[in-house]
């Protein structure tokens, strides 16, 4: 499915007035943007996009050595985004870009908008963004379209109120990744004969306002229901959190405190930070021996696995470097060749535990 066209001022041309060469480039790009679907091994991708923000064409055909890209990330100090940004920078420079600007939005809408205005003022050639608030999607696309700067959303989509994509997106296969986490926990419960244990409870830590996180929980819940359909609903709990460690800790602690009858917690969050936060809450309650948390991301797993008493016992590892590298590659190919940007690219996951060869599976987190 191609995204809807929304060219600046309604024009079907992607050019500057009076420049024949730009018109020729525009015609070429328009044809390219309607190209057929393409795919990548090991991950799912779909379509070619023609959103305004992706197809402004101001830099298409530009020499790679003159290209400057910017990446604005909602939690720029988090391991995931650091690795993602590093991969984007490496890919962009490998393909000839002169500079990659890494910007931390500090989970602040105001900081994010200032950063966006700043990169527009600097006239960067392309932008990769993960907004701290998806309600900023439309203003992001509007500003970048007006400035003729293409954008790719990473991790969290740029979308309207109905969930329709406003720009290309590179992220994770959220539902199936959540399902893989749910499958691991459900099998753990089944193997350890905990379904009928009245002291065992399942805790879902959710992020209901983040579109890339909602499917993770839905996938996990569906798989748990499939594998252990008789697990009692009155021993299943959930709480929303902000995807970071502190809020995950608070959410988990609230549930643990409210249910002292539960001594064995099986926790499925939507991020590694949620698993780590829940692990600390479980440890504080003295329940770590028989409890279990599974992270989503895997970037905190090596450190947690090294703690012999941590209930953080598994993670659904998916590659931040794959997300970052793919986004930068798509942007560079668009800017230098006019190659159509895929509408969606989703990275898959691998479950890891302390006994796995982490150096081979996830070397970026083992340094």
DODOKE-909038 format. One record per atom (N, C-alpha, C): residue in one letter; y, z, x. Coordinates in steps of 0.1 Angstrom, whole numbers, padded with zeros to 4 digits, always signed. Last residue first. Layout:
// DODOKE-909038
aYZX
...
***
This chain:
// DODOKE-909038
x-0055+0244+0307
x-0049+0245+0320
x-0045+0259+0324
x-0066+0239+0282
x-0074+0246+0292
x-0068+0248+0306
x-0055+0222+0265
x-0052+0236+0262
x-0060+0245+0272
x-0063+0196+0272
x-0049+0199+0272
x-0045+0214+0270
x-0091+0195+0268
x-0086+0198+0281
x-0071+0201+0282
x-0111+0198+0247
x-0097+0200+0245
x-0090+0204+0258
x-0137+0191+0256
x-0133+0188+0242
x-0118+0188+0241
x-0140+0200+0282
x-0142+0186+0279
x-0136+0182+0266
x-0133+0226+0280
x-0126+0218+0290
x-0128+0203+0288
x-0151+0236+0261
x-0137+0234+0257
x-0129+0226+0267
x-0180+0234+0252
x-0174+0230+0265
x-0160+0226+0262
x-0188+0264+0231
x-0186+0249+0234
x-0179+0247+0247
x-0188+0290+0225
x-0199+0285+0234
x-0198+0270+0237
x-0167+0296+0208
x-0166+0300+0222
x-0177+0295+0231
x-0163+0264+0190
x-0166+0279+0191
x-0166+0283+0205
x-0148+0239+0170
x-0151+0244+0183
x-0153+0259+0182
x-0150+0209+0151
x-0151+0224+0151
x-0155+0229+0165
x-0126+0184+0151
x-0139+0188+0156
x-0139+0203+0156
x-0109+0160+0130
x-0110+0172+0137
x-0125+0174+0142
x-0086+0131+0129
x-0097+0139+0124
x-0099+0151+0133
x-0053+0118+0120
x-0062+0123+0131
x-0073+0132+0125
x-0040+0091+0104
x-0044+0104+0103
x-0055+0107+0113
x-0012+0072+0096
x-0022+0073+0106
x-0027+0088+0106
x+0004+0049+0074
x-0002+0062+0076
x-0012+0061+0088
x+0017+0025+0078
x+0022+0034+0068
x+0017+0048+0071
x+0024+0012+0111
x+0014+0016+0100
x+0020+0026+0091
x+0049-0011+0118
x+0045+0003+0119
x+0035+0006+0107
x+0047-0043+0132
x+0047-0035+0120
x+0042-0021+0123
x+0065-0052+0161
x+0051-0050+0154
x+0053-0040+0143
x+0086-0058+0176
x+0087-0060+0161
x+0074-0059+0154
x+0086-0052+0202
x+0079-0065+0198
x+0081-0068+0183
x+0101-0029+0207
x+0100-0040+0217
x+0095-0053+0212
x+0099-0014+0184
x+0112-0016+0190
x+0112-0028+0200
x+0071-0013+0178
x+0081-0019+0168
x+0094-0023+0175
x+0062-0001+0201
x+0057-0015+0198
x+0066-0021+0187
x+0075+0024+0199
x+0078+0015+0210
x+0073+0000+0207
x+0062+0034+0175
x+0077+0032+0176
x+0080+0022+0187
x+0035+0035+0183
x+0039+0027+0171
x+0054+0024+0172
x+0038+0053+0205
x+0033+0040+0207
x+0037+0030+0195
x+0046+0077+0192
x+0055+0070+0202
x+0051+0056+0204
x+0024+0082+0175
x+0037+0080+0170
x+0046+0072+0179
x+0003+0085+0194
x+0003+0074+0185
x+0016+0071+0179
x+0012+0108+0208
x+0010+0095+0215
x+0010+0084+0206
x+0012+0128+0188
x+0024+0124+0195
x+0023+0111+0202
x-0016+0127+0179
x-0005+0125+0169
x+0008+0120+0177
x-0029+0132+0203
x-0032+0120+0195
x-0020+0117+0186
x-0019+0157+0209
x-0016+0146+0218
x-0019+0133+0211
x-0030+0173+0190
x-0015+0171+0190
x-0011+0159+0198
x-0061+0168+0176
x-0053+0166+0188
x-0038+0164+0185
x-0079+0196+0163
x-0074+0182+0162
x-0063+0181+0172
x-0104+0218+0157
x-0095+0213+0167
x-0092+0198+0163
x-0109+0245+0139
x-0110+0230+0137
x-0100+0224+0146
x-0125+0273+0155
x-0113+0265+0151
x-0116+0251+0148
x-0137+0307+0156
x-0139+0292+0156
x-0126+0286+0152
x-0131+0334+0156
x-0144+0329+0161
x-0146+0314+0161
x-0112+0359+0157
x-0109+0345+0157
x-0121+0338+0164
x-0116+0386+0161
x-0124+0380+0150
x-0121+0365+0149
x-0119+0398+0195
x-0111+0390+0185
x-0120+0384+0174
x-0132+0410+0215
x-0132+0417+0202
x-0125+0409+0191
x-0129+0394+0238
x-0142+0397+0233
x-0143+0403+0219
x-0108+0368+0242
x-0108+0382+0238
x-0121+0386+0231
x-0113+0341+0245
x-0114+0350+0257
x-0113+0365+0254
x-0107+0331+0221
x-0121+0332+0225
x-0123+0341+0237
x-0079+0331+0223
x-0085+0340+0214
x-0100+0342+0217
x-0075+0311+0242
x-0070+0324+0244
x-0077+0334+0236
x-0087+0288+0229
x-0091+0293+0242
x-0087+0308+0245
x-0072+0286+0203
x-0086+0290+0204
x-0090+0295+0218
x-0047+0276+0200
x-0048+0290+0204
x-0062+0295+0206
x-0054+0250+0193
x-0045+0252+0205
x-0045+0267+0209
x-0066+0245+0169
x-0074+0247+0181
x-0067+0251+0193
x-0063+0237+0142
x-0055+0232+0153
x-0062+0233+0166
x-0069+0264+0125
x-0068+0250+0123
x-0058+0245+0133
x-0094+0291+0130
x-0081+0285+0131
x-0081+0270+0128
x-0111+0314+0112
x-0112+0301+0118
x-0098+0295+0118
x-0123+0348+0115
x-0112+0339+0112
x-0115+0325+0118
x-0143+0375+0104
x-0143+0362+0110
x-0131+0353+0106
x-0158+0408+0108
x-0149+0398+0102
x-0148+0385+0110
x-0171+0428+0120
x-0178+0420+0110
x-0170+0410+0103
x-0151+0438+0139
x-0166+0436+0143
x-0173+0427+0133
x-0126+0443+0128
x-0128+0431+0136
x-0143+0428+0138
x-0114+0464+0114
x-0125+0456+0108
x-0129+0444+0115
x-0092+0479+0120
x-0104+0483+0125
x-0116+0476+0120
x-0067+0471+0113
x-0075+0478+0102
x-0088+0483+0107
x-0060+0457+0135
x-0052+0469+0132
x-0060+0478+0121
x-0078+0435+0132
x-0080+0445+0143
x-0072+0458+0140
x-0065+0423+0110
x-0079+0428+0109
x-0082+0438+0120
x-0041+0416+0121
x-0041+0425+0110
x-0055+0431+0108
x-0050+0398+0141
x-0043+0410+0145
x-0043+0420+0134
x-0061+0378+0125
x-0070+0385+0134
x-0063+0398+0139
x-0038+0368+0112
x-0048+0375+0104
x-0058+0384+0113
x-0026+0356+0134
x-0019+0367+0127
x-0029+0375+0119
x-0046+0337+0140
x-0042+0347+0150
x-0035+0359+0144
x-0045+0321+0117
x-0058+0328+0121
x-0055+0339+0131
x-0019+0312+0118
x-0024+0320+0107
x-0036+0328+0110
x-0020+0297+0141
x-0011+0309+0141
x-0015+0318+0129
x-0036+0276+0134
x-0041+0285+0143
x-0033+0298+0143
x-0034+0271+0098
x-0030+0268+0111
x-0037+0278+0121
x-0041+0278+0073
x-0038+0264+0075
x-0034+0261+0089
x-0070+0300+0071
x-0056+0297+0070
x-0054+0282+0071
x-0096+0318+0061
x-0093+0304+0063
x-0078+0302+0061
x-0116+0346+0069
x-0103+0341+0068
x-0101+0326+0071
x-0134+0370+0057
x-0137+0357+0062
x-0124+0349+0059
x-0139+0405+0064
x-0130+0394+0059
x-0133+0381+0066
x-0154+0432+0054
x-0158+0420+0062
x-0149+0408+0057
x-0146+0451+0037
x-0147+0455+0051
x-0150+0443+0060
x-0130+0459+0008
x-0135+0448+0016
x-0134+0452+0031
x-0117+0481-0003
x-0132+0479-0005
x-0138+0468+0003
x-0090+0479+0001
x-0098+0486+0011
x-0113+0486+0009
x-0069+0458-0006
x-0083+0458-0010
x-0092+0465+0001
x-0043+0460+0003
x-0045+0461-0012
x-0060+0462-0016
x-0046+0456+0030
x-0042+0469+0025
x-0045+0471+0010
x-0053+0429+0030
x-0062+0439+0035
x-0059+0453+0030
x-0029+0417+0019
x-0042+0416+0012
x-0052+0427+0017
x-0011+0424+0039
x-0009+0428+0025
x-0022+0428+0017
x-0022+0412+0062
x-0021+0427+0061
x-0019+0432+0047
x-0018+0385+0056
x-0031+0391+0057
x-0031+0406+0056
x+0010+0384+0057
x+0003+0380+0045
x-0011+0386+0045
x+0016+0393+0083
x+0021+0400+0072
x+0013+0397+0059
x+0003+0373+0098
x-0001+0387+0100
x+0004+0395+0088
x+0017+0350+0090
x+0003+0351+0087
x-0002+0365+0088
x+0042+0356+0100
x+0041+0356+0085
x+0026+0356+0082
x+0036+0355+0128
x+0041+0367+0122
x+0039+0367+0107
x+0026+0329+0132
x+0018+0341+0135
x+0023+0353+0127
x+0034+0304+0106
x+0035+0310+0120
x+0027+0323+0120
x+0032+0295+0080
x+0024+0288+0091
x+0025+0295+0105
x+0042+0313+0062
x+0051+0303+0067
x+0045+0294+0079
x+0020+0319+0034
x+0027+0323+0046
x+0034+0311+0052
x+0004+0332+0005
x+0012+0322+0011
x+0018+0327+0024
x-0030+0342-0001
x-0015+0346+0001
x-0009+0335+0008
x-0060+0351-0019
x-0051+0341-0012
x-0037+0347-0011
x-0095+0359-0022
x-0081+0362-0023
x-0072+0351-0016
x-0125+0368-0037
x-0117+0357-0031
x-0102+0359-0033
x-0139+0384-0053
x-0138+0387-0038
x-0132+0376-0030
x-0139+0374-0078
x-0132+0387-0076
x-0132+0392-0061
x-0156+0352-0076
x-0142+0350-0076
x-0134+0362-0073
x-0185+0354-0055
x-0177+0359-0066
x-0162+0356-0064
x-0204+0326-0048
x-0196+0336-0042
x-0186+0341-0052
x-0220+0305-0057
x-0221+0318-0064
x-0213+0329-0058
x-0217+0283-0041
x-0210+0283-0055
x-0211+0297-0062
x-0215+0276-0012
x-0218+0289-0018
x-0212+0291-0031
x-0209+0248-0010
x-0220+0254-0002
x-0224+0268-0008
x-0188+0243-0029
x-0200+0234-0028
x-0212+0241-0021
x-0169+0262-0022
x-0175+0262-0036
x-0188+0254-0036
x-0162+0253+0003
x-0168+0266+0001
x-0175+0267-0012
x-0151+0228-0003
x-0164+0229+0005
x-0170+0242+0004
x-0128+0235-0018
x-0139+0227-0024
x-0152+0228-0016
x-0114+0251+0001
x-0119+0257-0011
x-0130+0249-0018
x-0108+0231+0020
x-0116+0243+0024
x-0122+0249+0011
x-0092+0213+0005
x-0105+0209+0012
x-0114+0220+0015
x-0071+0230-0001
x-0079+0224-0012
x-0092+0219-0006
x-0060+0236+0024
x-0066+0246+0016
x-0075+0241+0005
x-0052+0210+0031
x-0061+0218+0040
x-0068+0229+0032
x-0034+0202+0013
x-0047+0196+0012
x-0057+0203+0021
x-0011+0218+0021
x-0018+0220+0008
x-0032+0214+0008
x-0001+0208+0045
x-0009+0220+0045
x-0017+0222+0032
x+0016+0187+0042
x+0005+0185+0051
x-0005+0197+0051
x+0036+0198+0025
x+0026+0188+0020
x+0014+0185+0029
x+0044+0230+0019
x+0042+0221+0030
x+0032+0210+0027
x+0043+0250+0001
x+0055+0242+0001
x+0054+0231+0012
x+0020+0266+0004
x+0021+0257-0007
x+0033+0248-0008
x+0000+0275+0025
x+0014+0271+0027
x+0017+0261+0016
x-0024+0303+0026
x-0019+0290+0022
x-0004+0287+0026
x-0052+0318+0035
x-0038+0318+0038
x-0032+0304+0036
x-0078+0332+0018
x-0072+0319+0021
x-0057+0322+0024
x-0105+0352+0024
x-0091+0352+0024
x-0086+0338+0027
x-0134+0366+0010
x-0128+0354+0016
x-0113+0354+0014
x-0152+0396+0017
x-0142+0389+0010
x-0137+0376+0017
x-0178+0420+0014
x-0173+0407+0021
x-0164+0400+0012
x-0189+0441+0002
x-0179+0444+0011
x-0173+0432+0018
x-0211+0431-0013
x-0199+0435-0020
x-0187+0439-0011
x-0229+0405-0006
x-0224+0417+0001
x-0211+0421-0006
x-0238+0380-0014
x-0240+0392-0023
x-0236+0405-0017
x-0231+0365+0009
x-0227+0361-0005
x-0228+0373-0014
x-0240+0371+0034
x-0229+0378+0029
x-0224+0375+0015
x-0260+0362+0053
x-0264+0369+0040
x-0252+0377+0034
x-0253+0347+0074
x-0253+0361+0076
x-0255+0369+0063
x-0254+0321+0063
x-0263+0325+0074
x-0264+0340+0076
x-0232+0322+0045
x-0246+0320+0040
x-0256+0325+0051
x-0211+0326+0062
x-0213+0336+0051
x-0228+0335+0047
x-0213+0303+0077
x-0213+0316+0084
x-0217+0327+0074
x-0209+0283+0057
x-0223+0284+0064
x-0224+0298+0071
x-0183+0289+0052
x-0193+0290+0041
x-0207+0291+0047
x-0170+0283+0076
x-0170+0296+0071
x-0181+0298+0060
x-0176+0255+0078
x-0180+0264+0088
x-0181+0279+0083
x-0164+0245+0054
x-0178+0243+0057
x-0184+0253+0067
x-0137+0250+0059
x-0144+0257+0048
x-0159+0256+0050
x-0133+0232+0080
x-0131+0247+0082
x-0138+0255+0071
x-0138+0208+0067
x-0146+0212+0079
x-0145+0227+0082
x-0117+0209+0048
x-0131+0209+0044
x-0141+0213+0055
x-0095+0206+0064
x-0097+0218+0057
x-0111+0220+0052
x-0101+0180+0072
x-0100+0190+0082
x-0102+0204+0076
x-0099+0167+0048
x-0112+0167+0054
x-0112+0177+0066
x-0071+0171+0042
x-0082+0175+0033
x-0095+0177+0040
x-0057+0159+0066
x-0056+0173+0061
x-0068+0178+0053
x-0058+0143+0091
x-0066+0141+0079
x-0068+0155+0072
x-0024+0145+0104
x-0038+0148+0104
x-0045+0145+0091
x-0001+0120+0113
x-0005+0134+0112
x-0019+0136+0112
x+0026+0099+0108
x+0014+0101+0117
x+0011+0116+0117
x+0042+0077+0086
x+0037+0090+0089
x+0025+0090+0098
x+0072+0059+0076
x+0058+0059+0082
x+0055+0074+0086
x+0090+0070+0047
x+0089+0065+0061
x+0075+0066+0066
x+0086+0081+0023
x+0099+0074+0025
x+0099+0067+0039
x+0059+0084+0001
x+0064+0084+0015
x+0077+0076+0015
x+0060+0105-0027
x+0060+0091-0022
x+0066+0091-0008
x+0062+0129-0040
x+0053+0128-0029
x+0051+0114-0023
x+0082+0132-0058
x+0069+0128-0063
x+0059+0127-0052
x+0105+0136-0042
x+0100+0147-0050
x+0086+0144-0056
x+0096+0118-0011
x+0105+0122-0022
x+0099+0133-0031
x+0092+0125+0024
x+0087+0120+0011
x+0097+0125+0000
x+0079+0126+0055
x+0092+0124+0049
x+0089+0118+0035
x+0052+0148+0062
x+0057+0136+0058
x+0072+0137+0053
x+0044+0165+0092
x+0049+0167+0078
x+0056+0154+0073
x+0034+0149+0115
x+0028+0161+0109
x+0032+0163+0095
x+0062+0129+0118
x+0050+0134+0124
x+0047+0147+0117
x+0078+0099+0107
x+0075+0113+0104
x+0062+0117+0111
x+0098+0077+0124
x+0085+0080+0120
x+0083+0095+0118
x+0126+0055+0120
x+0121+0069+0121
x+0106+0069+0117
x+0153+0035+0133
x+0140+0037+0127
x+0134+0051+0129
x+0187+0033+0126
x+0177+0039+0135
x+0164+0041+0128
x+0210+0025+0112
x+0201+0015+0117
x+0191+0020+0128
x+0225+0045+0100
x+0227+0043+0114
x+0218+0032+0120
x+0214+0044+0074
x+0228+0040+0076
x+0231+0038+0090
x+0189+0054+0081
x+0190+0041+0076
x+0204+0036+0078
x+0195+0080+0088
x+0190+0071+0098
x+0191+0057+0094
x+0205+0090+0063
x+0213+0090+0075
x+0208+0081+0086
x+0182+0087+0047
x+0195+0081+0043
x+0204+0080+0055
x+0162+0102+0059
x+0161+0088+0058
x+0174+0081+0055
x+0174+0128+0055
x+0170+0123+0068
x+0170+0108+0069
x+0177+0130+0028
x+0189+0129+0036
x+0186+0124+0050
x+0149+0131+0021
x+0158+0120+0017
x+0171+0119+0025
x+0139+0155+0035
x+0134+0141+0037
x+0144+0130+0033
x+0145+0180+0030
x+0155+0173+0038
x+0150+0159+0041
x+0124+0191+0018
x+0135+0188+0009
x+0146+0180+0017
x+0108+0200+0038
x+0106+0186+0034
x+0116+0182+0023
x+0120+0216+0066
x+0120+0217+0051
x+0119+0203+0046
x+0119+0210+0092
x+0115+0224+0088
x+0114+0226+0073
x+0103+0178+0099
x+0114+0186+0093
x+0109+0200+0091
x+0097+0161+0126
x+0089+0170+0117
x+0099+0180+0112
x+0103+0127+0137
x+0107+0140+0132
x+0096+0148+0124
x+0114+0105+0160
x+0102+0111+0155
x+0106+0124+0150
x+0135+0076+0162
x+0134+0091+0161
x+0121+0094+0155
x+0152+0052+0184
x+0141+0056+0174
x+0140+0071+0174
x+0174+0050+0200
x+0168+0038+0194
x+0158+0041+0184
x+0205+0069+0197
x+0191+0067+0202
x+0185+0055+0195
x+0233+0075+0195
x+0228+0061+0192
x+0214+0059+0199
x+0245+0099+0194
x+0241+0094+0208
x+0235+0080+0207
x+0247+0102+0167
x+0259+0101+0175
x+0256+0095+0189
x+0220+0107+0162
x+0226+0095+0156
x+0239+0092+0164
x+0216+0131+0175
x+0209+0119+0180
x+0215+0106+0174
x+0234+0147+0159
x+0236+0145+0173
x+0229+0133+0179
x+0222+0147+0134
x+0235+0141+0135
x+0238+0138+0150
x+0199+0161+0141
x+0198+0147+0135
x+0211+0140+0137
x+0209+0186+0148
x+0202+0178+0158
x+0201+0163+0154
x+0219+0194+0124
x+0228+0192+0135
x+0222+0183+0146
x+0196+0196+0109
x+0206+0186+0105
x+0216+0183+0117
x+0183+0217+0123
x+0177+0203+0122
x+0187+0193+0119
x+0200+0238+0119
x+0197+0233+0132
x+0192+0219+0133
x+0197+0240+0091
x+0210+0237+0097
x+0208+0232+0111
x+0169+0246+0088
x+0175+0234+0082
x+0188+0230+0088
x+0149+0259+0113
x+0162+0260+0106
x+0167+0247+0101
x+0129+0260+0132
x+0126+0263+0118
x+0138+0265+0109
x+0140+0249+0155
x+0139+0264+0154
x+0137+0268+0139
x+0141+0224+0164
x+0149+0227+0152
x+0148+0242+0148
x+0142+0212+0196
x+0136+0222+0188
x+0145+0226+0176
x+0136+0180+0210
x+0146+0189+0203
x+0139+0199+0194
x+0135+0158+0236
x+0127+0168+0229
x+0136+0179+0223
x+0140+0125+0242
x+0147+0138+0240
x+0139+0147+0231
x+0131+0103+0267
x+0126+0109+0255
x+0133+0123+0253
x+0141+0073+0284
x+0142+0087+0281
x+0136+0091+0268
x+0133+0046+0288
x+0141+0053+0298
x+0141+0068+0296
x+0101+0031+0282
x+0113+0038+0277
x+0120+0046+0289
x+0076+0020+0291
x+0089+0016+0297
x+0101+0022+0292
x+0053+0031+0284
x+0056+0018+0278
x+0070+0013+0282
x+0055+0055+0296
x+0044+0046+0300
x+0047+0032+0296
x+0074+0066+0279
x+0078+0063+0293
x+0067+0053+0299
x+0059+0070+0256
x+0071+0062+0256
x+0075+0057+0270
x+0038+0087+0265
x+0035+0074+0260
x+0047+0065+0260
x+0052+0110+0273
x+0044+0103+0283
x+0041+0088+0278
x+0065+0117+0249
x+0073+0114+0261
x+0065+0106+0271
x+0042+0123+0233
x+0051+0112+0229
x+0060+0108+0241
x+0031+0144+0248
x+0023+0132+0246
x+0032+0120+0242
x+0051+0163+0244
x+0048+0159+0258
x+0040+0145+0257
x+0050+0167+0217
x+0062+0161+0223
x+0059+0155+0237
x+0025+0179+0215
x+0028+0166+0208
x+0040+0159+0214
x+0028+0202+0230
x+0018+0192+0234
x+0021+0178+0227
x+0048+0214+0214
x+0051+0212+0228
x+0041+0201+0233
x+0036+0216+0190
x+0047+0207+0191
x+0050+0204+0206
x+0015+0236+0196
x+0012+0223+0190
x+0023+0213+0193
x+0030+0258+0206
x+0021+0251+0215
x+0018+0237+0209
x+0064+0261+0196
x+0050+0263+0193
x+0041+0253+0202
x+0090+0255+0199
x+0085+0264+0209
x+0070+0267+0207
x+0098+0239+0178
x+0097+0233+0191
x+0091+0242+0202
x+0092+0235+0148
x+0089+0247+0157
x+0087+0242+0171
x+0101+0210+0140
x+0105+0222+0133
x+0103+0235+0140
x+0115+0186+0162
x+0103+0193+0157
x+0107+0206+0151
x+0124+0154+0170
x+0130+0166+0165
x+0118+0174+0158
x+0127+0132+0196
x+0117+0139+0188
x+0123+0152+0184
x+0140+0100+0205
x+0142+0114+0202
x+0131+0120+0194
x+0142+0074+0230
x+0136+0080+0218
x+0140+0095+0217
x+0158+0047+0243
x+0158+0062+0243
x+0153+0066+0229
x+0154+0017+0262
x+0151+0025+0250
x+0152+0040+0252
x+0157+0001+0283
x+0169+0005+0277
x+0167+0015+0266
x+0132-0008+0290
x+0139+0001+0299
x+0152+0006+0294
x+0124-0026+0270
x+0119-0012+0270
x+0127-0003+0279
x+0149-0045+0253
x+0142-0042+0266
x+0137-0028+0266
x+0144-0051+0218
x+0151-0046+0229
x+0143-0044+0241
x+0131-0059+0195
x+0133-0069+0205
x+0141-0064+0217
x+0150-0037+0175
x+0138-0046+0176
x+0141-0057+0186
x+0172-0022+0169
x+0168-0022+0183
x+0156-0031+0185
x+0177-0025+0142
x+0188-0026+0151
x+0184-0027+0165
x+0158-0024+0121
x+0157-0036+0130
x+0169-0036+0140
x+0150-0010+0099
x+0164-0013+0100
x+0166-0024+0111
x+0125+0000+0092
x+0127-0015+0094
x+0142-0019+0095
x+0123+0026+0086
x+0114+0021+0096
x+0118+0007+0100
x+0141+0031+0066
x+0143+0038+0079
x+0134+0032+0090
x+0131+0015+0046
x+0143+0012+0052
x+0145+0018+0065
x+0096+0006+0049
x+0107+0015+0045
x+0119+0012+0052
x+0073-0008+0053
x+0086-0016+0053
x+0097-0007+0047
x+0042-0006+0071
x+0053+0000+0063
x+0065-0009+0063
x+0009-0014+0065
x+0021-0016+0074
x+0032-0013+0065
x-0023+0003+0061
x-0011-0004+0058
x-0001-0006+0069
x-0036+0032+0076
x-0035+0023+0065
x-0022+0016+0065
x-0062+0050+0094
x-0048+0044+0093
x-0048+0035+0082
x-0081+0076+0108
x-0078+0067+0097
x-0064+0062+0097
x-0099+0077+0138
x-0089+0082+0130
x-0087+0072+0119
x-0119+0063+0152
x-0119+0078+0152
x-0109+0084+0143
x-0100+0034+0159
x-0113+0041+0159
x-0111+0056+0160
x-0076+0023+0136
x-0079+0028+0149
x-0092+0036+0149
x-0065-0007+0118
x-0071+0006+0119
x-0074+0010+0133
x-0043-0024+0095
x-0050-0023+0108
x-0055-0009+0109
x-0033-0046+0068
x-0037-0033+0073
x-0044-0034+0087
x-0009-0074+0074
x-0021-0067+0068
x-0024-0053+0074
x+0027-0075+0073
x+0014-0078+0079
x+0003-0070+0072
x+0053-0071+0067
x+0044-0073+0055
x+0030-0077+0060
x+0065-0070+0091
x+0064-0057+0083
x+0056-0059+0071
x+0066-0096+0099
x+0057-0087+0106
x+0054-0074+0097
x+0086-0107+0083
x+0072-0112+0082
x+0062-0102+0088
x+0107-0092+0093
x+0103-0091+0079
x+0089-0096+0077
x+0108-0101+0120
x+0104-0087+0117
x+0100-0085+0102
x+0116-0127+0116
x+0104-0125+0123
x+0099-0111+0119
x+0141-0123+0104
x+0131-0131+0097
x+0117-0128+0103
x+0154-0109+0125
x+0152-0103+0112
x+0141-0110+0104
x+0156-0128+0145
x+0148-0116+0147
x+0144-0110+0134
x+0174-0145+0133
x+0161-0150+0136
x+0151-0138+0138
x+0196-0128+0131
x+0190-0133+0119
x+0176-0138+0121
x+0202-0125+0158
x+0198-0113+0150
x+0191-0118+0137
x+0211-0151+0163
x+0199-0146+0170
x+0193-0134+0162
x+0234-0153+0148
x+0223-0161+0145
x+0210-0155+0151
x+0256-0131+0137
x+0248-0133+0149
x+0235-0140+0145
x+0271-0126+0114
x+0276-0136+0124
x+0268-0138+0136
x+0263-0092+0109
x+0269-0104+0105
x+0273-0113+0116
x+0231-0081+0120
x+0245-0079+0121
x+0252-0092+0117
x+0202-0076+0100
x+0209-0082+0110
x+0224-0078+0110
x+0179-0081+0080
x+0181-0070+0089
x+0188-0075+0101
x+0183-0090+0046
x+0183-0094+0060
x+0185-0081+0068
x+0186-0083+0020
x+0172-0086+0024
x+0172-0091+0038
x+0208-0056+0011
x+0205-0069+0018
x+0191-0071+0021
x+0214-0032+0000
x+0207-0041-0008
x+0204-0054-0001
x+0227-0015+0018
x+0235-0023+0010
x+0228-0034+0002
x+0197-0016+0037
x+0211-0011+0036
x+0219-0021+0028
x+0167-0018+0018
x+0176-0022+0029
x+0190-0018+0027
x+0141-0009+0009
x+0154-0003+0005
x+0164-0006+0016
x+0109-0015-0004
x+0120-0019+0004
x+0133-0013-0001
x+0082+0009-0004
x+0092+0001-0011
x+0103-0003-0002
x+0052+0005+0016
x+0063+0013+0011
x+0074+0004+0005
x+0021-0009+0007
x+0033-0010+0014
x+0044-0001+0008
x-0012+0000+0008
x+0000+0000+0000
x+0012+0000+0009
***
